[in-house]
Every structure is written in C-alpha cells, then in structure tokens.
Amino acid sequence: RIRPLAPLPTTGIWNLDVDNPCWDDLRLDLDDEDEAAPWMVDPKVRRAIRALLVVDRCEEEDTRLHHEEANLLQWFGEEWTAVQQAFKD
C-alpha cells in the first residue's frame, strides 16, 4: 500500500526546505500502524540533531584552528631564526 503524498506547495517549488513534508518517505511504508521515527516528526529531536551537528562542526573547527596555530608557531620560529641569523652575519 502506498500512502498519498502530502500536498506540494504551489509556489516556491524550487526553494523547498529540507524539512518540507514532500521529502518524507513514510508513504512507502507497508504497515499503516507504524509511527514515524522521532527524527522525522518530533521537533525536539530534530532540533537536537541540528544542535549536535553544530557541536560536531565546532569541534572540527577547533581541531583545525589548533593545527593552524601549530603551523603559525613553527613558521614564526623559522622566520625569527632567519632574522637572528641575518643580524649575526
């Protein structure tokens, strides 16, 4: 049994949000008694998932910044050594 699609918007079809019901795949479920997974229908779960993704991106950025800091310190140390050597010569 295939469930009918939720009505599609009549305007802005090319700007559909990722949360628009037209993307839900519940219509292909064979069992009518099945409830949708919480990640599909519970706003709190959906917000929590997005928040977790933001935290993940922040952790990735923190790691990247630590690498940048290490590279900058190494570069500055090499430049400082070169300047000191130039003054000695």
FENRAKA-V172675 format. One record per residue. N is the residue number from 1. PHI is phi in whole degrees, 0 to 359 (999 if undefined). Layout:
n;phi
N;PHI
N;PHI
This chain:
n;phi
1;999
2;247
3;282
4;290
5;291
6;293
7;302
8;277
9;294
10;269
11;232
12;69
13;301
14;276
15;243
16;297
17;286
18;298
19;268
20;296
21;300
22;296
23;273
24;296
25;258
26;294
27;295
28;267
29;295
30;274
31;254
32;292
33;281
34;297
35;268
36;293
37;297
38;304
39;294
40;269
41;236
42;271
43;301
44;294
45;295
46;297
47;295
48;296
49;297
50;297
51;296
52;297
53;295
54;295
55;300
56;301
57;295
58;295
59;295
60;298
61;295
62;298
63;298
64;298
65;293
66;295
67;295
68;298
69;298
70;298
71;296
72;295
73;296
74;295
75;299
76;297
77;299
78;294
79;295
80;297
81;298
82;296
83;294
84;298
85;295
86;295
87;289
88;288
89;279
